[in-house]
């Protein structure tokens, strides 16, 4: 039996090492979503190996998929053999000798190991707990997504220098004072769930300073901000995806049971982002309703015909909306059709634009949408709702009168023709 098969049987021991305690029926609280009391996580013995399934969030897999999601241990390539297998084997008391690998693969493996090393150094201290409390982020989410703080950056640099060579540290581009000092860090993952960098933000307890509120890792062999979508390693399993702005928006929806969410992360939308999103059958855009968010949505809608968007009311973002009204209400938000989108978009792009053209378009639409369209147009154009409604009614009345006249003219022609036919018969 090779090491992979041996580890497949050690899932119960791995669960214990992660603080996941099974009851007598093999059920436990799921560490992958906000499972407070249902015990939806279940251990299953199948075909001589042990797997897991959660009846709450619907996820399932082996010891390797769980280690990937909880710890970011790689599941594929040289990193799997150089990092994941030795790590789990050592923890389970098994012997494992990695196969010889090339220098290039060895360097990649060391880079992966370095990012994992830093992730494990992140501390959930009082400041992180306060940050999480203010945003209603449970501790299991902090651990699952690698969120924490470097409490002693000088000591971290010493540890990195002792454990990794200068060439690896240079390639990883991680010794970045502005990122690690006095910030809450969010681990960034690749599509396979392996750490590849970090995003740092000033937390609420930090006094106002000239420093940037958000800072990301410098580009390295695995991470490029212009290509990265946060949470893609989970969302890629689904046919549909929601696109939001930031990490907190993503986490709020994940906590609420929506795993198919990715975040652009505050960066400009690139062709690489578009290519990744094109893999999904349906794309729902729920970006911030400011000019930058609308620009991104406009670009995606133009490039991807399978995309639609929802406009979150009252200037809220997905995080604040779900916390106030719940995820079910969020899911029921209306998707904007083309005309609604044009009206909303022009509120920012062309605020002084005449409303007349849109009233003509609204008159062409189904009456059931007229009220919604007029309200959106009133907000976008600054023209009072009732003035717009009077204009719409005038157009509809004019069209009705024109239609009536057309019908009457047709009847007159038919009547004249009938009289002419009758006279011809008499002759």
Buried (B, 14 or more C-beta within 10 A) or exposed (E): EEBBEBBBBBBBBBBEEBEBEBEEEBBBBBBBBBBEEEBBBBBEEEEEBBBBBBBBBBBBBBBBBBBBBBBBBBBBBBBBBBBBBBBBBEBBEBEBEBEEBEEEBBBBBBBBBBBBBBBEBBBBEEBBEEBBEEBBBBEBBBBBBBBBBBEEBEEBBEEBEEEBEEEBBEBBBBBBEEBBEBBBBBBBBBBBBBBBBBBBBBBEEBEEEEEEEBBBBBBBEBBBBEBBBBBBBBBBEBEEBBBBBBBBBBBBBBBBEBBBBBBBBBBEBBEEBBEBBEEBEBBBBBBBBEEBBBBBBBBBBEBBEEBBBBBBEEEBBBBBBBBEBEBEEBBEBEEBEEBBBBBBBBBBBEEEBEBEEBBEBBBEBEEEEBEBBBBBBBEBBEBEEEBBBEBBEEBBEEEEEEEEEEEEEEEEEEEEEEEEEEEEEEE
